[in-house]
Amino acid sequence: MKTLLSGNEAIARGAYEAGVTVAAGYPGTPSTEILESAVQYKDVIYCEWSPNEKVAFEMAAAAACAGARSIVTMKHVGLNVAADPLMTLSYIGVEGGMVICVADDPGMHSSQNEQDTRNYARFAKIPVFEPADSQEAKDFVKIGIAVSETYKTPVILRSTTRISHSRSIVEFADRQENTRSIGLEKNPPRFVPIPIWGRVMRKKVEERLGRLGEAAAASPANRIEWKDRALGLVTSGIAYQYAREVWPEASILKLGFTYPFPDRLIREFEEGAKKILVIEELDDILEQHIKAMGIECVGREYVPGIGELSVPVLQKSRARLEGREESGIPAPKYLDRLPARPPVLCPGCPHRGIFSALGKHDVVVTGDIGCYSLGTFKPLDRMDIILCMGGGISMAHGLDKAGEKKKVVGIVGDSTFFHSGITGLLNIVYNKGCSTIIVVDNRTTAMTGHQEHPGTGMTLMGEETTAVSIEEIGKACGIERVHTLDPYNVQETQRIIKQELDSDTPSLIVSRAVCPLRARRKVGPIRRIDAERCRACGACLKLGCPAIDGSQKKPTINEYLCYGCGLCEQICPFHAITHTEETAR
Amino acid sequence: MSNQETQSVVLVGVGGQGILLSSEIVAQTAMKAGYDVKTNEVHGMAQRGGSVIAQIRYGRRVYSPLVAKGTARVLCALERIEALRYADYLAPGGLVVVNSQVITPVTVSMGAAEYPDDAERMLREQFENLVYFDAAQKAIELGNIRAANVVLLGVLSTGLDLPVETWREAIAGCVKPAYQELNLKAFEEGRNAAA
């Protein structure tokens, strides 16, 4: 059967066909849909959203140690969180196959940095596979599981945004069940990396790497496409697709199993091609290795390492290589007359109430990763620094201890709180901090498309479970001042925030309102602006609500966009914003 | 298959306008017509009311899933100024389908930028092969504003060499049974608008 699948859906299908029975992960664009798609096979694959990538990694690792086939999914920065178990699982190895599915985001479409996950493969001394389309994404999970079992090593599948979120045609195959009996073998020297056994494992890792290099050279995931031998391109992943379009006549060493480096194949290619150009997205990992082999090649001086590649980018590379000027396509004629359209907090977003209330205070706000990152933009402009998941809490404490003169507020989301916010909160209490921490709890992992988390009371498999209380965790960490508020209630929100900013002891404010997109319903009746009462003071425009149009003299509310949250009605000093009790649209 | 060359289609709009369903219908039509197909869509951060683009390419053998600027045979905008923003994707003489709808960007609501009041003039000046109309109005006349995107697809379909029957089949397969009739009518309406 042929189906049009995204790279992420294809990875999930690959896991199904490979006989995987355990799949875990933490949502993160562009990786999220792997598990969301894998759960369609929940009759045979146990799937879970874990609280963070480290936990997901460890549970999938243990499953593989016990002989099960597993996958774990995350975005590139998630692997930083899971790097600790990654480095040592390389030593312990696995019994059942384990594929670590990591999606990089060249071009930073939805990420705070660019990272090339292939560095982790080399760092951890484990294989990495780089699919170039959805069919390969599926096939490489299966090859990955086989390599993982043969060499008893976890393997990485490195996707990128353009693999994960592009769709192409995939041919399905049947599922191959894992025939191992599941259970952890009683064998401490095999599974316990205390120094005496760890040193033995260390040597085995190097031996394994040598054998894997041979396997890579012979792998069906790598191939040479001989055409004109004047120029040979070495490339991997999505870059292959662009390269093939820009150089239809060139020979290509197309790599899918890129680490350990397939040296034998690289030599064979070098002997047949007159000149070698290496084309890789982000870091120059292949190029540096090929040069270290003593082979003359070019790469980075023609192919940029910042941002993502594309056909136009490589057309420029080709022009430079051939000593030509590439004119490129001129920018759209009227581009400078078009208003920018940045992403914004949705109409009715509960985060808006918190940012609006914080706007009344001269405070420093340490932020975090989620929809609420959008609170950075004007007119809300209420987020001053963002580092990483959970960092909003720990950084507030750091600023306080450094002697920041202003009051500091840390903001974190609900899913992010469970991900890595709790330890920061614990630190504030333990080390006598005084920060005000706000958890903007919209009852879902919103930015990545509404995934469940430990606070929602539902699992990925669609089962009801214990909904863990953020307030109770705060109290258990030792926070005495714990408050819950409704961010749509302006007065209450302002009162509690002011009261807690004035306090010298740490406090935890849980701002709770479900994401209206998640709930699939409007918050309340739609609002209208009475033009006669409106004095055009601009107070409502400071909410940055997409439903309020301030482009004319007096603002108006778009009734189709309004979600009826009522914030504007409460902050209008002239009572010009009203509603009737009609049902929300 | 009649055409050996890879064909590119670009759909643009504002996050939340339902661009993904339109992209799915184009891709399914091309696949059912026997072509190799690749698509690319924006997820995550860019969906929150931001400017969005979906790209579809089909042909005998498609490599890149991304449409290179200057190569799109059809550019379809679900919001009027988005057509101007992505104008550089269009191949010379390509078909431009624009929904006259206005969605005010937050930068305009805040008073930090202006929404051009002569957008229609700019569109007519810039695109020689332009179909510009109120798809939402047409959809409302058919009984449901949500069919607006399929009205646009009806126009878009006239710029590609995919069989009409295959379009119908793909639409029927992509929408819920209860909405099939509505969407097939919307598609016809679009084809008529193009004529």
Chai-1 contact restraints between the chains, C-beta under 6 A:
chainA,res_idxA,chainB,res_idxB,connection_type,confidence,min_distance_angstrom,max_distance_angstrom,comment,restraint_id
A,L4,B,A27,contact,1.0,0.0,6.0,A-B,restraint_1
A,L4,B,M31,contact,1.0,0.0,6.0,A-B,restraint_2
A,T29,B,H43,contact,1.0,0.0,6.0,A-B,restraint_3
A,T29,B,G44,contact,1.0,0.0,6.0,A-B,restraint_4
A,S110,B,G44,contact,1.0,0.0,6.0,A-B,restraint_5
A,S110,B,M45,contact,1.0,0.0,6.0,A-B,restraint_6
A,H165,B,E41,contact,1.0,0.0,6.0,A-B,restraint_7
A,H165,B,H43,contact,1.0,0.0,6.0,A-B,restraint_8
A,S166,B,K38,contact,1.0,0.0,6.0,A-B,restraint_9
A,S166,B,N40,contact,1.0,0.0,6.0,A-B,restraint_10
A,S166,B,P65,contact,1.0,0.0,6.0,A-B,restraint_11
A,R167,B,T39,contact,1.0,0.0,6.0,A-B,restraint_12
A,S168,B,K38,contact,1.0,0.0,6.0,A-B,restraint_13
A,Q241,B,Y63,contact,1.0,0.0,6.0,A-B,restraint_14
A,Q241,B,S64,contact,1.0,0.0,6.0,A-B,restraint_15
A,Y242,B,S64,contact,1.0,0.0,6.0,A-B,restraint_16
A,R244,B,Y63,contact,1.0,0.0,6.0,A-B,restraint_17
A,E245,B,Y63,contact,1.0,0.0,6.0,A-B,restraint_18
A,E245,B,S64,contact,1.0,0.0,6.0,A-B,restraint_19
A,S310,B,L66,contact,1.0,0.0,6.0,A-B,restraint_20
A,V311,B,S64,contact,1.0,0.0,6.0,A-B,restraint_21
A,V311,B,A68,contact,1.0,0.0,6.0,A-B,restraint_22
A,P312,B,A68,contact,1.0,0.0,6.0,A-B,restraint_23
A,I329,B,K69,contact,1.0,0.0,6.0,A-B,restraint_24
A,I329,B,G70,contact,1.0,0.0,6.0,A-B,restraint_25
A,I329,B,D88,contact,1.0,0.0,6.0,A-B,restraint_26
A,P332,B,A87,contact,1.0,0.0,6.0,A-B,restraint_27
A,P332,B,D88,contact,1.0,0.0,6.0,A-B,restraint_28
A,K333,B,Q126,contact,1.0,0.0,6.0,A-B,restraint_29
A,Y334,B,L84,contact,1.0,0.0,6.0,A-B,restraint_30
A,Y334,B,M122,contact,1.0,0.0,6.0,A-B,restraint_31
A,R337,B,P116,contact,1.0,0.0,6.0,A-B,restraint_32
A,L338,B,I81,contact,1.0,0.0,6.0,A-B,restraint_33
A,L338,B,L84,contact,1.0,0.0,6.0,A-B,restraint_34
A,L338,B,R85,contact,1.0,0.0,6.0,A-B,restraint_35
A,P339,B,P105,contact,1.0,0.0,6.0,A-B,restraint_36
A,P339,B,T107,contact,1.0,0.0,6.0,A-B,restraint_37
A,P339,B,V108,contact,1.0,0.0,6.0,A-B,restraint_38
A,P339,B,A113,contact,1.0,0.0,6.0,A-B,restraint_39
A,P339,B,Y115,contact,1.0,0.0,6.0,A-B,restraint_40
A,A340,B,T107,contact,1.0,0.0,6.0,A-B,restraint_41
A,R341,B,G50,contact,1.0,0.0,6.0,A-B,restraint_42
A,R341,B,S51,contact,1.0,0.0,6.0,A-B,restraint_43
A,R341,B,P105,contact,1.0,0.0,6.0,A-B,restraint_44
A,P342,B,G50,contact,1.0,0.0,6.0,A-B,restraint_45
A,P343,B,M45,contact,1.0,0.0,6.0,A-B,restraint_46
A,P343,B,A46,contact,1.0,0.0,6.0,A-B,restraint_47
A,P343,B,R48,contact,1.0,0.0,6.0,A-B,restraint_48
A,P343,B,G49,contact,1.0,0.0,6.0,A-B,restraint_49
A,P343,B,G50,contact,1.0,0.0,6.0,A-B,restraint_50
A,V344,B,G49,contact,1.0,0.0,6.0,A-B,restraint_51
A,V344,B,V106,contact,1.0,0.0,6.0,A-B,restraint_52
A,P379,B,M110,contact,1.0,0.0,6.0,A-B,restraint_53
A,L541,B,M110,contact,1.0,0.0,6.0,A-B,restraint_54
A,G544,B,V106,contact,1.0,0.0,6.0,A-B,restraint_55
A,P546,B,G49,contact,1.0,0.0,6.0,A-B,restraint_56
A,P546,B,V106,contact,1.0,0.0,6.0,A-B,restraint_57
A,I548,B,S109,contact,1.0,0.0,6.0,A-B,restraint_58
A,D549,B,T104,contact,1.0,0.0,6.0,A-B,restraint_59
A,D549,B,S109,contact,1.0,0.0,6.0,A-B,restraint_60
A,G550,B,S109,contact,1.0,0.0,6.0,A-B,restraint_61
A,G550,B,G111,contact,1.0,0.0,6.0,A-B,restraint_62
A,S551,B,V108,contact,1.0,0.0,6.0,A-B,restraint_63
A,S551,B,Y115,contact,1.0,0.0,6.0,A-B,restraint_64
